[in-house]
Amino acid sequence: MAVQLIRVEQQLKLHPIKRVLLVEDNDANRMLLRDCLNFCGYEVKSLTNGSNFFSTVDTFQPDLILLDLKLPDIDGYLLLEKMQQTQAAKIPVIVVSGLAFKSDYKRAIDLGVRHYFVKPVILTELTQAIKKELFCHQT
């Protein structure tokens, strides 16, 4: 455990803290993902729906967005489509969704999603994808 904490501390010294916007309506999933991301050293802002999505993107200025596609007030695909018309299109998006069909995956990728994970997600794979996007794909 101490070795893991030292690694996290070393990462924080090497890179400024990255901000992740988490959009997930399920309380248990949101808390699990938020806690995991916080442990990894990210600053996390959580939303339970899409109603304040764009204003939160403007104020929080996330480096990455984790997005569930099935939200209570708006379809995640619609958010992705609207993002393409704004400055938010530059922010990498990783989908974490219960939608497991190939057509869902293809539609999301066609809308600019970098990675697509089906719930239940394997946290080590998700955190590796996040790290890859935040630290290897900097433009």
N, C-alpha and C positions, 0 to 999 in steps of 0.2 A: 504494500500500500504506500509506503514512504517513497519507494522508487517511482511509482506512478505520479505522486504529488510533485516530486522533484522534476519529472519530465514536463508536467503541465506548467510549473513555474518557469522552467527554462524556455518553453514555447512562448510564454507571455513576454519574456524579456526579449526574445528574438523578433516578435511581431506585435504590432499594436492590437489591442483587443478588437475582435471582429464582432459585428452586430448581426444577429439572425432574427428575422421576423417569422414567427411560428403562427400559422393560421390553421387551427384545429378546433372543431366544435365539441369533440368528446373529451370530457374532463379528465378521465384517467389517462388517455393517450397524450393530452396536452401536458399534464403534470409530469409524466414519465419523460417525454421528449425535452421539456424545459429543464428538468433536473439533470438529465444526461448532458445537455448542451452547456448548462452552467458549470457542471463538473469539468467539462472539457475546456473551460475558460472563455466561453463566448458570452457576450451580453445578449440576453434574449428578451424580446417583447412578444407577448402572446395576444392573439385575437381569437374570439370564439365564433366570429362570423365575418362576412366580407363588407359590412356596411361602412366601416371606417378604414378600409384597406388603403385607399390611395392617400388619405390624409395622414395615416400612420407612416406610410412609405415616405411621404414628404418630410415629416417631422423627425422620425427615427433614423432615416437614411440607412436602411439595412445593407449589409454587404452580401446577403444571401436570404432567400425566402424559402421556407418549408411550407408547402401548401397541400391541404387536404382538398380533394375535388368535390366532395359532397358536403356542402355547407347548408345551414338552415335557411339562409336568406338569399343566396346567390349561387349559381353554378360555378364551380372552380374554373371550368373552361371559359366561361364568360369573362372572369377576372383575367385569365391569361390573354384572351383576345384584346381586352381593353388595355392591358399592359403594353402590348405591341404598339399601341398608338401614343405612348408616353415615354418619358425619360426612364421609367421603370423597366423598360425593355432591356436595359443594360445589366440589370441585376439578375444573377443566376438564380434559377428556380429549381428546386428539387421537390417532386411530388411524393407524398406519403399517403396512399389511398387504399380503400378497400376494393376499388374497382380493378378487377384482375383480368379483364379481357384484352386481347391483343389490340383490338380497335381503340380501347381507352388509352393504352400505351402509345399507339401510333398518333392518335389525335393530340395527346399532350406533347409528344416529341415534335410534332409538326408546328406546335404553338411555341416552341422555343425552350421547353423543359430540358434541363441537362441530365437529370437522372429520374427514374421512376421506380419507387419501392411500393410493393404491395404489403398491406398489413396482414398479419403481424410482422413488423419490420425487425430485421436483425440489426441491433444497435451498432455493432462493430462495423458492419458494412455501410450503414448510414453515416456514421461519423467519419469513416474513411473517405466517402464521397464528398462530404462537406469540406473536409480538410483539403482534398484535391481541388475543389472549386475555389476555395478561399486562398490557398497558398501556392497553387501550381498554375492557375489560369489567370493570374493578374494581368490586366491590360494597362 
